[in-house]
């Protein structure tokens, strides 16, 4: 064996093993630990990460109420949320003001703008630390560019601040300090529009998002008309009772989706011997080339 081969063998034998692959949970764990030391001067351990896809109106169930709910602002003005349960909020406040976390359970209360200001350092550093680590994934979820933008008045006000559309919800358990006080962190960000464009790459994140959407339920409600009834008459309503609707109701059926958003209109009609409904979606570029149903006379 030549001296050159001997040196090469020693270099190969002494080469360190490659680091373990980055995951969403590892990225959050490392970012939380770094943010805790920098912002609070204490250990913050994140574990049990759960990631789900929710419509905007479903996110209220994932937020702590009471608790601390904060507004995030991201690229292109997108709005997200960060929330801490009462135990997590109390731990952050104690660490920021007292330099330690007490062992006594914290009372349930809704967060204030002052609480949010004290938690801002932890949230901003966590978001800044997790974004570059998620960038190491093949198809990373989008948390980059988000930062603290103020407090919100609770879970209901937070949901109203979000735009319609799918949102990614991150939930994880937090251990802050040495008090063994288990807390929960929730992060909510909208799915970027480009993730839903046709021809998107078959990455793991895109595949998971597509499976969630295609497997979800979309409920459409048909609203015939809106009528006014006195409170005394409303109390006397019973199953099977007939109500008088305006004649125009057959031609002006409103289709409503989630959150009672108006998504289209419909007209009762007939195609040959069959009853039919002609549906027009709002914003549709063109209607399908099918036989137009004959509109039924409301008096027939």
VEXDREN-2710 file (C-alpha; in Angstrom, 1 decimal):
% VEXDREN-2710
k/r/px/py/pz
1/UNK/0.0/0.0/0.0
2/UNK/1.4/3.4/-1.0
3/UNK/1.8/6.2/1.4
4/UNK/-0.8/8.2/-0.6
5/UNK/-3.4/5.4/-0.2
6/UNK/-2.6/5.1/3.5
7/UNK/-3.3/8.8/4.1
8/UNK/-6.6/8.6/2.1
9/UNK/-7.8/5.7/4.1
10/UNK/-7.1/7.6/7.4
11/UNK/-9.1/10.6/6.1
12/UNK/-12.0/8.4/5.1
13/UNK/-12.0/6.5/8.5
14/UNK/-11.9/9.7/10.4
15/UNK/-14.7/11.5/8.5
16/UNK/-17.7/12.4/10.7
17/UNK/-21.0/10.8/10.0
18/UNK/-23.5/13.1/8.1
19/UNK/-25.9/14.9/10.5
20/UNK/-29.5/13.6/10.7
21/UNK/-31.9/15.0/8.2
22/UNK/-33.9/18.1/9.1
23/UNK/-37.6/17.7/9.9
24/UNK/-40.4/20.2/10.8
25/UNK/-40.3/19.0/14.5
26/UNK/-36.5/19.2/14.7
27/UNK/-36.6/22.7/13.1
28/UNK/-39.1/23.9/15.7
29/UNK/-37.2/22.3/18.6
30/UNK/-33.9/23.9/17.7
31/UNK/-35.5/27.3/17.0
32/UNK/-37.5/27.2/20.3
33/UNK/-34.4/26.4/22.3
34/UNK/-32.4/29.2/20.7
35/UNK/-35.3/31.7/21.1
36/UNK/-35.8/30.8/24.7
37/UNK/-32.1/31.4/25.6
38/UNK/-31.9/34.6/23.7
39/UNK/-35.3/36.2/24.6
40/UNK/-36.1/34.7/28.1
41/UNK/-32.7/33.5/29.4
42/UNK/-34.2/30.0/30.1
43/UNK/-34.7/26.7/28.4
44/UNK/-37.6/26.2/26.1
45/UNK/-38.3/22.7/24.8
46/UNK/-40.8/22.1/22.0
47/UNK/-42.2/18.6/21.4
48/UNK/-45.2/16.7/20.0
49/UNK/-45.5/18.8/16.9
50/UNK/-48.8/18.4/15.0
51/UNK/-49.4/20.0/11.6
52/UNK/-52.9/20.2/10.0
53/UNK/-54.7/22.0/7.3
54/UNK/-57.9/24.0/8.2
55/UNK/-60.2/26.4/6.6
56/UNK/-60.2/29.9/8.2
57/UNK/-63.5/29.3/10.0
58/UNK/-62.3/26.1/11.6
59/UNK/-59.2/27.6/13.2
60/UNK/-61.1/29.0/16.2
61/UNK/-61.3/25.5/17.7
62/UNK/-57.5/25.2/17.6
63/UNK/-56.9/28.5/19.4
64/UNK/-56.7/28.8/23.2
65/UNK/-59.7/30.6/24.7
66/UNK/-58.8/32.2/27.1
67/UNK/-55.1/32.7/26.2
68/UNK/-52.8/35.0/24.3
69/UNK/-53.5/35.4/20.6
70/UNK/-51.1/37.5/18.5
71/UNK/-51.2/38.7/15.0
72/UNK/-48.4/37.9/12.6
73/UNK/-47.7/39.6/9.3
74/UNK/-45.8/37.9/6.5
75/UNK/-44.8/38.3/2.9
76/UNK/-47.3/40.2/0.6
77/UNK/-49.3/41.3/3.6
78/UNK/-50.4/37.7/4.5
79/UNK/-51.8/37.4/8.0
80/UNK/-51.0/34.7/10.4
81/UNK/-51.4/34.0/14.1
82/UNK/-49.3/32.9/17.1
83/UNK/-51.1/31.8/20.3
84/UNK/-50.1/30.6/23.8
85/UNK/-52.4/28.9/26.3
86/UNK/-52.7/30.5/29.7
87/UNK/-49.9/28.3/31.2
88/UNK/-47.6/29.2/28.4
89/UNK/-48.4/32.9/28.6
90/UNK/-47.8/33.0/32.3
91/UNK/-44.5/31.1/31.9
92/UNK/-43.3/33.6/29.3
93/UNK/-44.3/36.6/31.4
94/UNK/-42.6/35.3/34.6
95/UNK/-39.4/34.4/32.7
96/UNK/-39.4/37.9/31.1
97/UNK/-40.1/39.8/34.3
98/UNK/-38.9/37.6/37.2
99/UNK/-36.1/35.7/35.5
100/UNK/-37.6/32.4/36.5
101/UNK/-40.8/30.3/36.1
102/UNK/-42.7/29.5/39.3
103/UNK/-44.3/26.1/39.9
104/UNK/-47.8/27.4/40.9
105/UNK/-50.4/26.8/38.2
106/UNK/-51.4/29.9/36.4
107/UNK/-55.0/31.2/36.4
108/UNK/-57.0/31.1/33.1
109/UNK/-57.2/34.6/31.6
110/UNK/-57.2/36.3/28.3
111/UNK/-54.0/37.9/27.2
112/UNK/-53.5/41.7/27.0
113/UNK/-51.4/43.9/24.7
114/UNK/-48.9/44.1/27.6
115/UNK/-48.6/40.3/27.7
116/UNK/-48.2/40.3/23.9
117/UNK/-45.4/42.9/24.1
118/UNK/-43.5/40.7/26.6
119/UNK/-43.9/37.6/24.4
120/UNK/-42.9/39.4/21.2
121/UNK/-39.2/38.6/21.6
122/UNK/-39.8/34.9/22.0
123/UNK/-42.2/34.7/19.0
124/UNK/-40.0/36.8/16.7
125/UNK/-36.8/34.9/17.5
126/UNK/-38.6/31.6/17.1
127/UNK/-40.0/32.5/13.7
128/UNK/-36.6/33.9/12.6
129/UNK/-34.9/30.8/13.7
130/UNK/-37.2/28.2/12.2
131/UNK/-37.5/29.7/8.7
132/UNK/-33.9/28.9/7.6
133/UNK/-34.1/25.4/9.0
134/UNK/-37.3/24.7/7.2
135/UNK/-35.5/25.8/4.1
136/UNK/-33.3/22.7/4.3
137/UNK/-36.4/20.5/3.6
138/UNK/-37.1/19.3/0.0
139/UNK/-40.5/20.9/0.0
140/UNK/-40.7/23.3/3.0
141/UNK/-43.9/24.7/4.5
142/UNK/-43.9/28.5/4.4
143/UNK/-43.2/30.1/7.7
144/UNK/-40.5/32.5/6.4
145/UNK/-40.9/36.2/6.6
146/UNK/-43.6/36.3/9.4
147/UNK/-43.1/38.5/12.4
148/UNK/-45.1/39.8/15.4
149/UNK/-47.6/42.5/14.6
150/UNK/-49.7/43.0/17.8
151/UNK/-52.2/41.4/20.1
152/UNK/-55.7/40.3/19.2
153/UNK/-58.8/40.3/21.4
154/UNK/-59.2/36.5/21.6
155/UNK/-59.9/33.5/19.4
156/UNK/-63.1/34.9/17.8
157/UNK/-61.4/38.2/16.8
158/UNK/-58.4/36.3/15.5
159/UNK/-60.5/34.2/13.1
160/UNK/-62.1/37.4/11.8
161/UNK/-58.7/38.8/11.0
162/UNK/-57.8/35.9/8.7
163/UNK/-58.6/35.8/5.0
164/UNK/-60.7/33.0/3.6
165/UNK/-58.8/29.9/2.3
166/UNK/-56.8/27.0/3.7
167/UNK/-54.4/27.6/6.6
168/UNK/-51.6/25.5/8.0
169/UNK/-51.9/25.1/11.8
170/UNK/-48.8/24.1/13.8
171/UNK/-49.4/23.0/17.4
172/UNK/-46.7/21.9/19.8
173/UNK/-46.1/21.4/23.5
174/UNK/-43.7/23.7/25.3
175/UNK/-41.7/23.2/28.5
176/UNK/-40.5/26.7/29.6
177/UNK/-38.0/26.9/32.4
178/UNK/-37.7/24.3/35.2
179/UNK/-41.2/24.5/36.6
180/UNK/-42.6/21.5/34.6
181/UNK/-45.5/23.7/33.5
182/UNK/-46.8/22.2/30.3
183/UNK/-47.9/24.8/27.7
184/UNK/-49.1/24.8/24.1
185/UNK/-47.9/26.9/21.2
186/UNK/-50.1/27.4/18.1
187/UNK/-48.9/28.9/14.8
188/UNK/-51.3/29.6/11.9
189/UNK/-50.2/30.8/8.4
190/UNK/-52.2/30.8/5.2
191/UNK/-51.3/28.4/2.4
192/UNK/-49.4/30.4/-0.3
193/UNK/-51.5/30.7/-3.5
194/UNK/-48.8/29.3/-5.6
195/UNK/-49.1/26.0/-3.7
196/UNK/-52.5/25.4/-5.3
197/UNK/-51.5/26.2/-8.9
198/UNK/-51.9/23.5/-11.5
199/UNK/-48.7/21.7/-12.3
200/UNK/-47.2/22.2/-8.8
201/UNK/-44.4/19.9/-8.1
202/UNK/-45.1/16.5/-6.5
203/UNK/-43.2/17.3/-3.3
204/UNK/-44.3/15.9/0.0
205/UNK/-45.8/19.1/1.3
206/UNK/-47.8/19.6/-1.9
207/UNK/-49.0/16.0/-1.8
208/UNK/-50.2/16.3/1.8
209/UNK/-52.0/19.5/1.1
210/UNK/-53.7/18.1/-2.0
211/UNK/-54.8/15.0/-0.1
212/UNK/-56.3/17.1/2.7
213/UNK/-58.2/19.3/0.3
214/UNK/-59.5/16.5/-1.9
215/UNK/-60.6/14.5/1.1
216/UNK/-62.4/17.3/2.8
217/UNK/-66.1/18.0/2.8
218/UNK/-67.5/21.1/1.0
219/UNK/-71.1/21.9/2.1
220/UNK/-73.2/24.2/-0.1
221/UNK/-76.5/25.5/1.3
222/UNK/-79.4/26.7/-1.0
223/UNK/-81.2/29.7/0.3
224/UNK/-84.6/30.1/-1.3
225/UNK/-85.6/33.4/0.3
226/UNK/-85.4/35.6/3.4
227/UNK/-88.7/36.4/5.1
228/UNK/-89.5/38.4/8.2
229/UNK/-91.5/36.7/11.0
230/UNK/-92.7/38.3/14.3
231/UNK/-91.2/36.8/17.4
232/UNK/-94.6/35.6/18.6
233/UNK/-95.2/33.8/15.3
234/UNK/-91.7/32.3/15.3
235/UNK/-92.4/30.8/18.7
236/UNK/-95.5/29.0/17.3
237/UNK/-93.7/27.4/14.3
238/UNK/-93.9/23.6/14.2
239/UNK/-92.6/20.9/11.8
240/UNK/-94.7/20.6/8.6
241/UNK/-96.0/24.1/8.8
242/UNK/-96.1/26.0/5.4
243/UNK/-94.6/29.4/4.9
244/UNK/-95.4/31.7/2.0
245/UNK/-92.4/32.5/-0.2
246/UNK/-92.2/35.3/-2.8
247/UNK/-92.8/34.2/-6.4
248/UNK/-89.3/35.4/-7.3
249/UNK/-87.7/32.9/-4.9
250/UNK/-87.6/30.2/-7.7
251/UNK/-85.5/32.4/-9.9
252/UNK/-83.2/33.8/-7.2
253/UNK/-81.9/30.9/-5.2
254/UNK/-78.6/31.9/-3.4
255/UNK/-75.9/29.3/-2.9
256/UNK/-73.8/29.8/0.2
257/UNK/-70.6/28.0/1.3
258/UNK/-68.6/28.1/4.5
259/UNK/-69.3/31.0/6.7
260/UNK/-72.4/31.8/4.7
261/UNK/-70.3/33.2/1.9
262/UNK/-72.3/33.7/-1.3
263/UNK/-70.7/31.4/-3.9
264/UNK/-73.3/31.3/-6.6
265/UNK/-76.9/31.4/-7.7
266/UNK/-79.4/28.9/-9.0
267/UNK/-82.8/28.7/-10.8
268/UNK/-85.3/25.9/-10.6
269/UNK/-86.1/24.5/-14.1
270/UNK/-86.8/21.5/-16.2
271/UNK/-85.0/19.5/-18.9
272/UNK/-87.5/17.4/-20.7
273/UNK/-89.4/15.3/-18.1
274/UNK/-86.8/15.9/-15.5
275/UNK/-86.6/18.6/-12.8
276/UNK/-83.3/20.5/-13.0
277/UNK/-81.4/23.3/-11.4
278/UNK/-79.3/25.8/-13.3
279/UNK/-76.3/26.9/-11.2
280/UNK/-74.1/29.9/-11.9
281/UNK/-71.0/30.2/-9.9
282/UNK/-69.9/33.7/-9.1
283/UNK/-66.8/34.8/-11.0
284/UNK/-67.0/31.9/-13.5
285/UNK/-65.5/32.7/-16.8
286/UNK/-68.0/30.7/-18.8
287/UNK/-70.8/28.3/-18.3
288/UNK/-70.6/24.6/-19.4
289/UNK/-72.0/23.8/-22.8
290/UNK/-75.1/21.9/-21.6
291/UNK/-78.7/22.1/-22.5
292/UNK/-80.3/25.1/-20.7
293/UNK/-83.2/24.0/-18.4
294/UNK/-86.6/25.6/-19.1
295/UNK/-87.4/27.9/-16.2
296/UNK/-90.6/26.8/-14.4
297/UNK/-93.3/29.4/-14.0
298/UNK/-93.7/30.0/-10.3
299/UNK/-97.4/29.9/-10.6
300/UNK/-97.5/26.5/-12.4
END
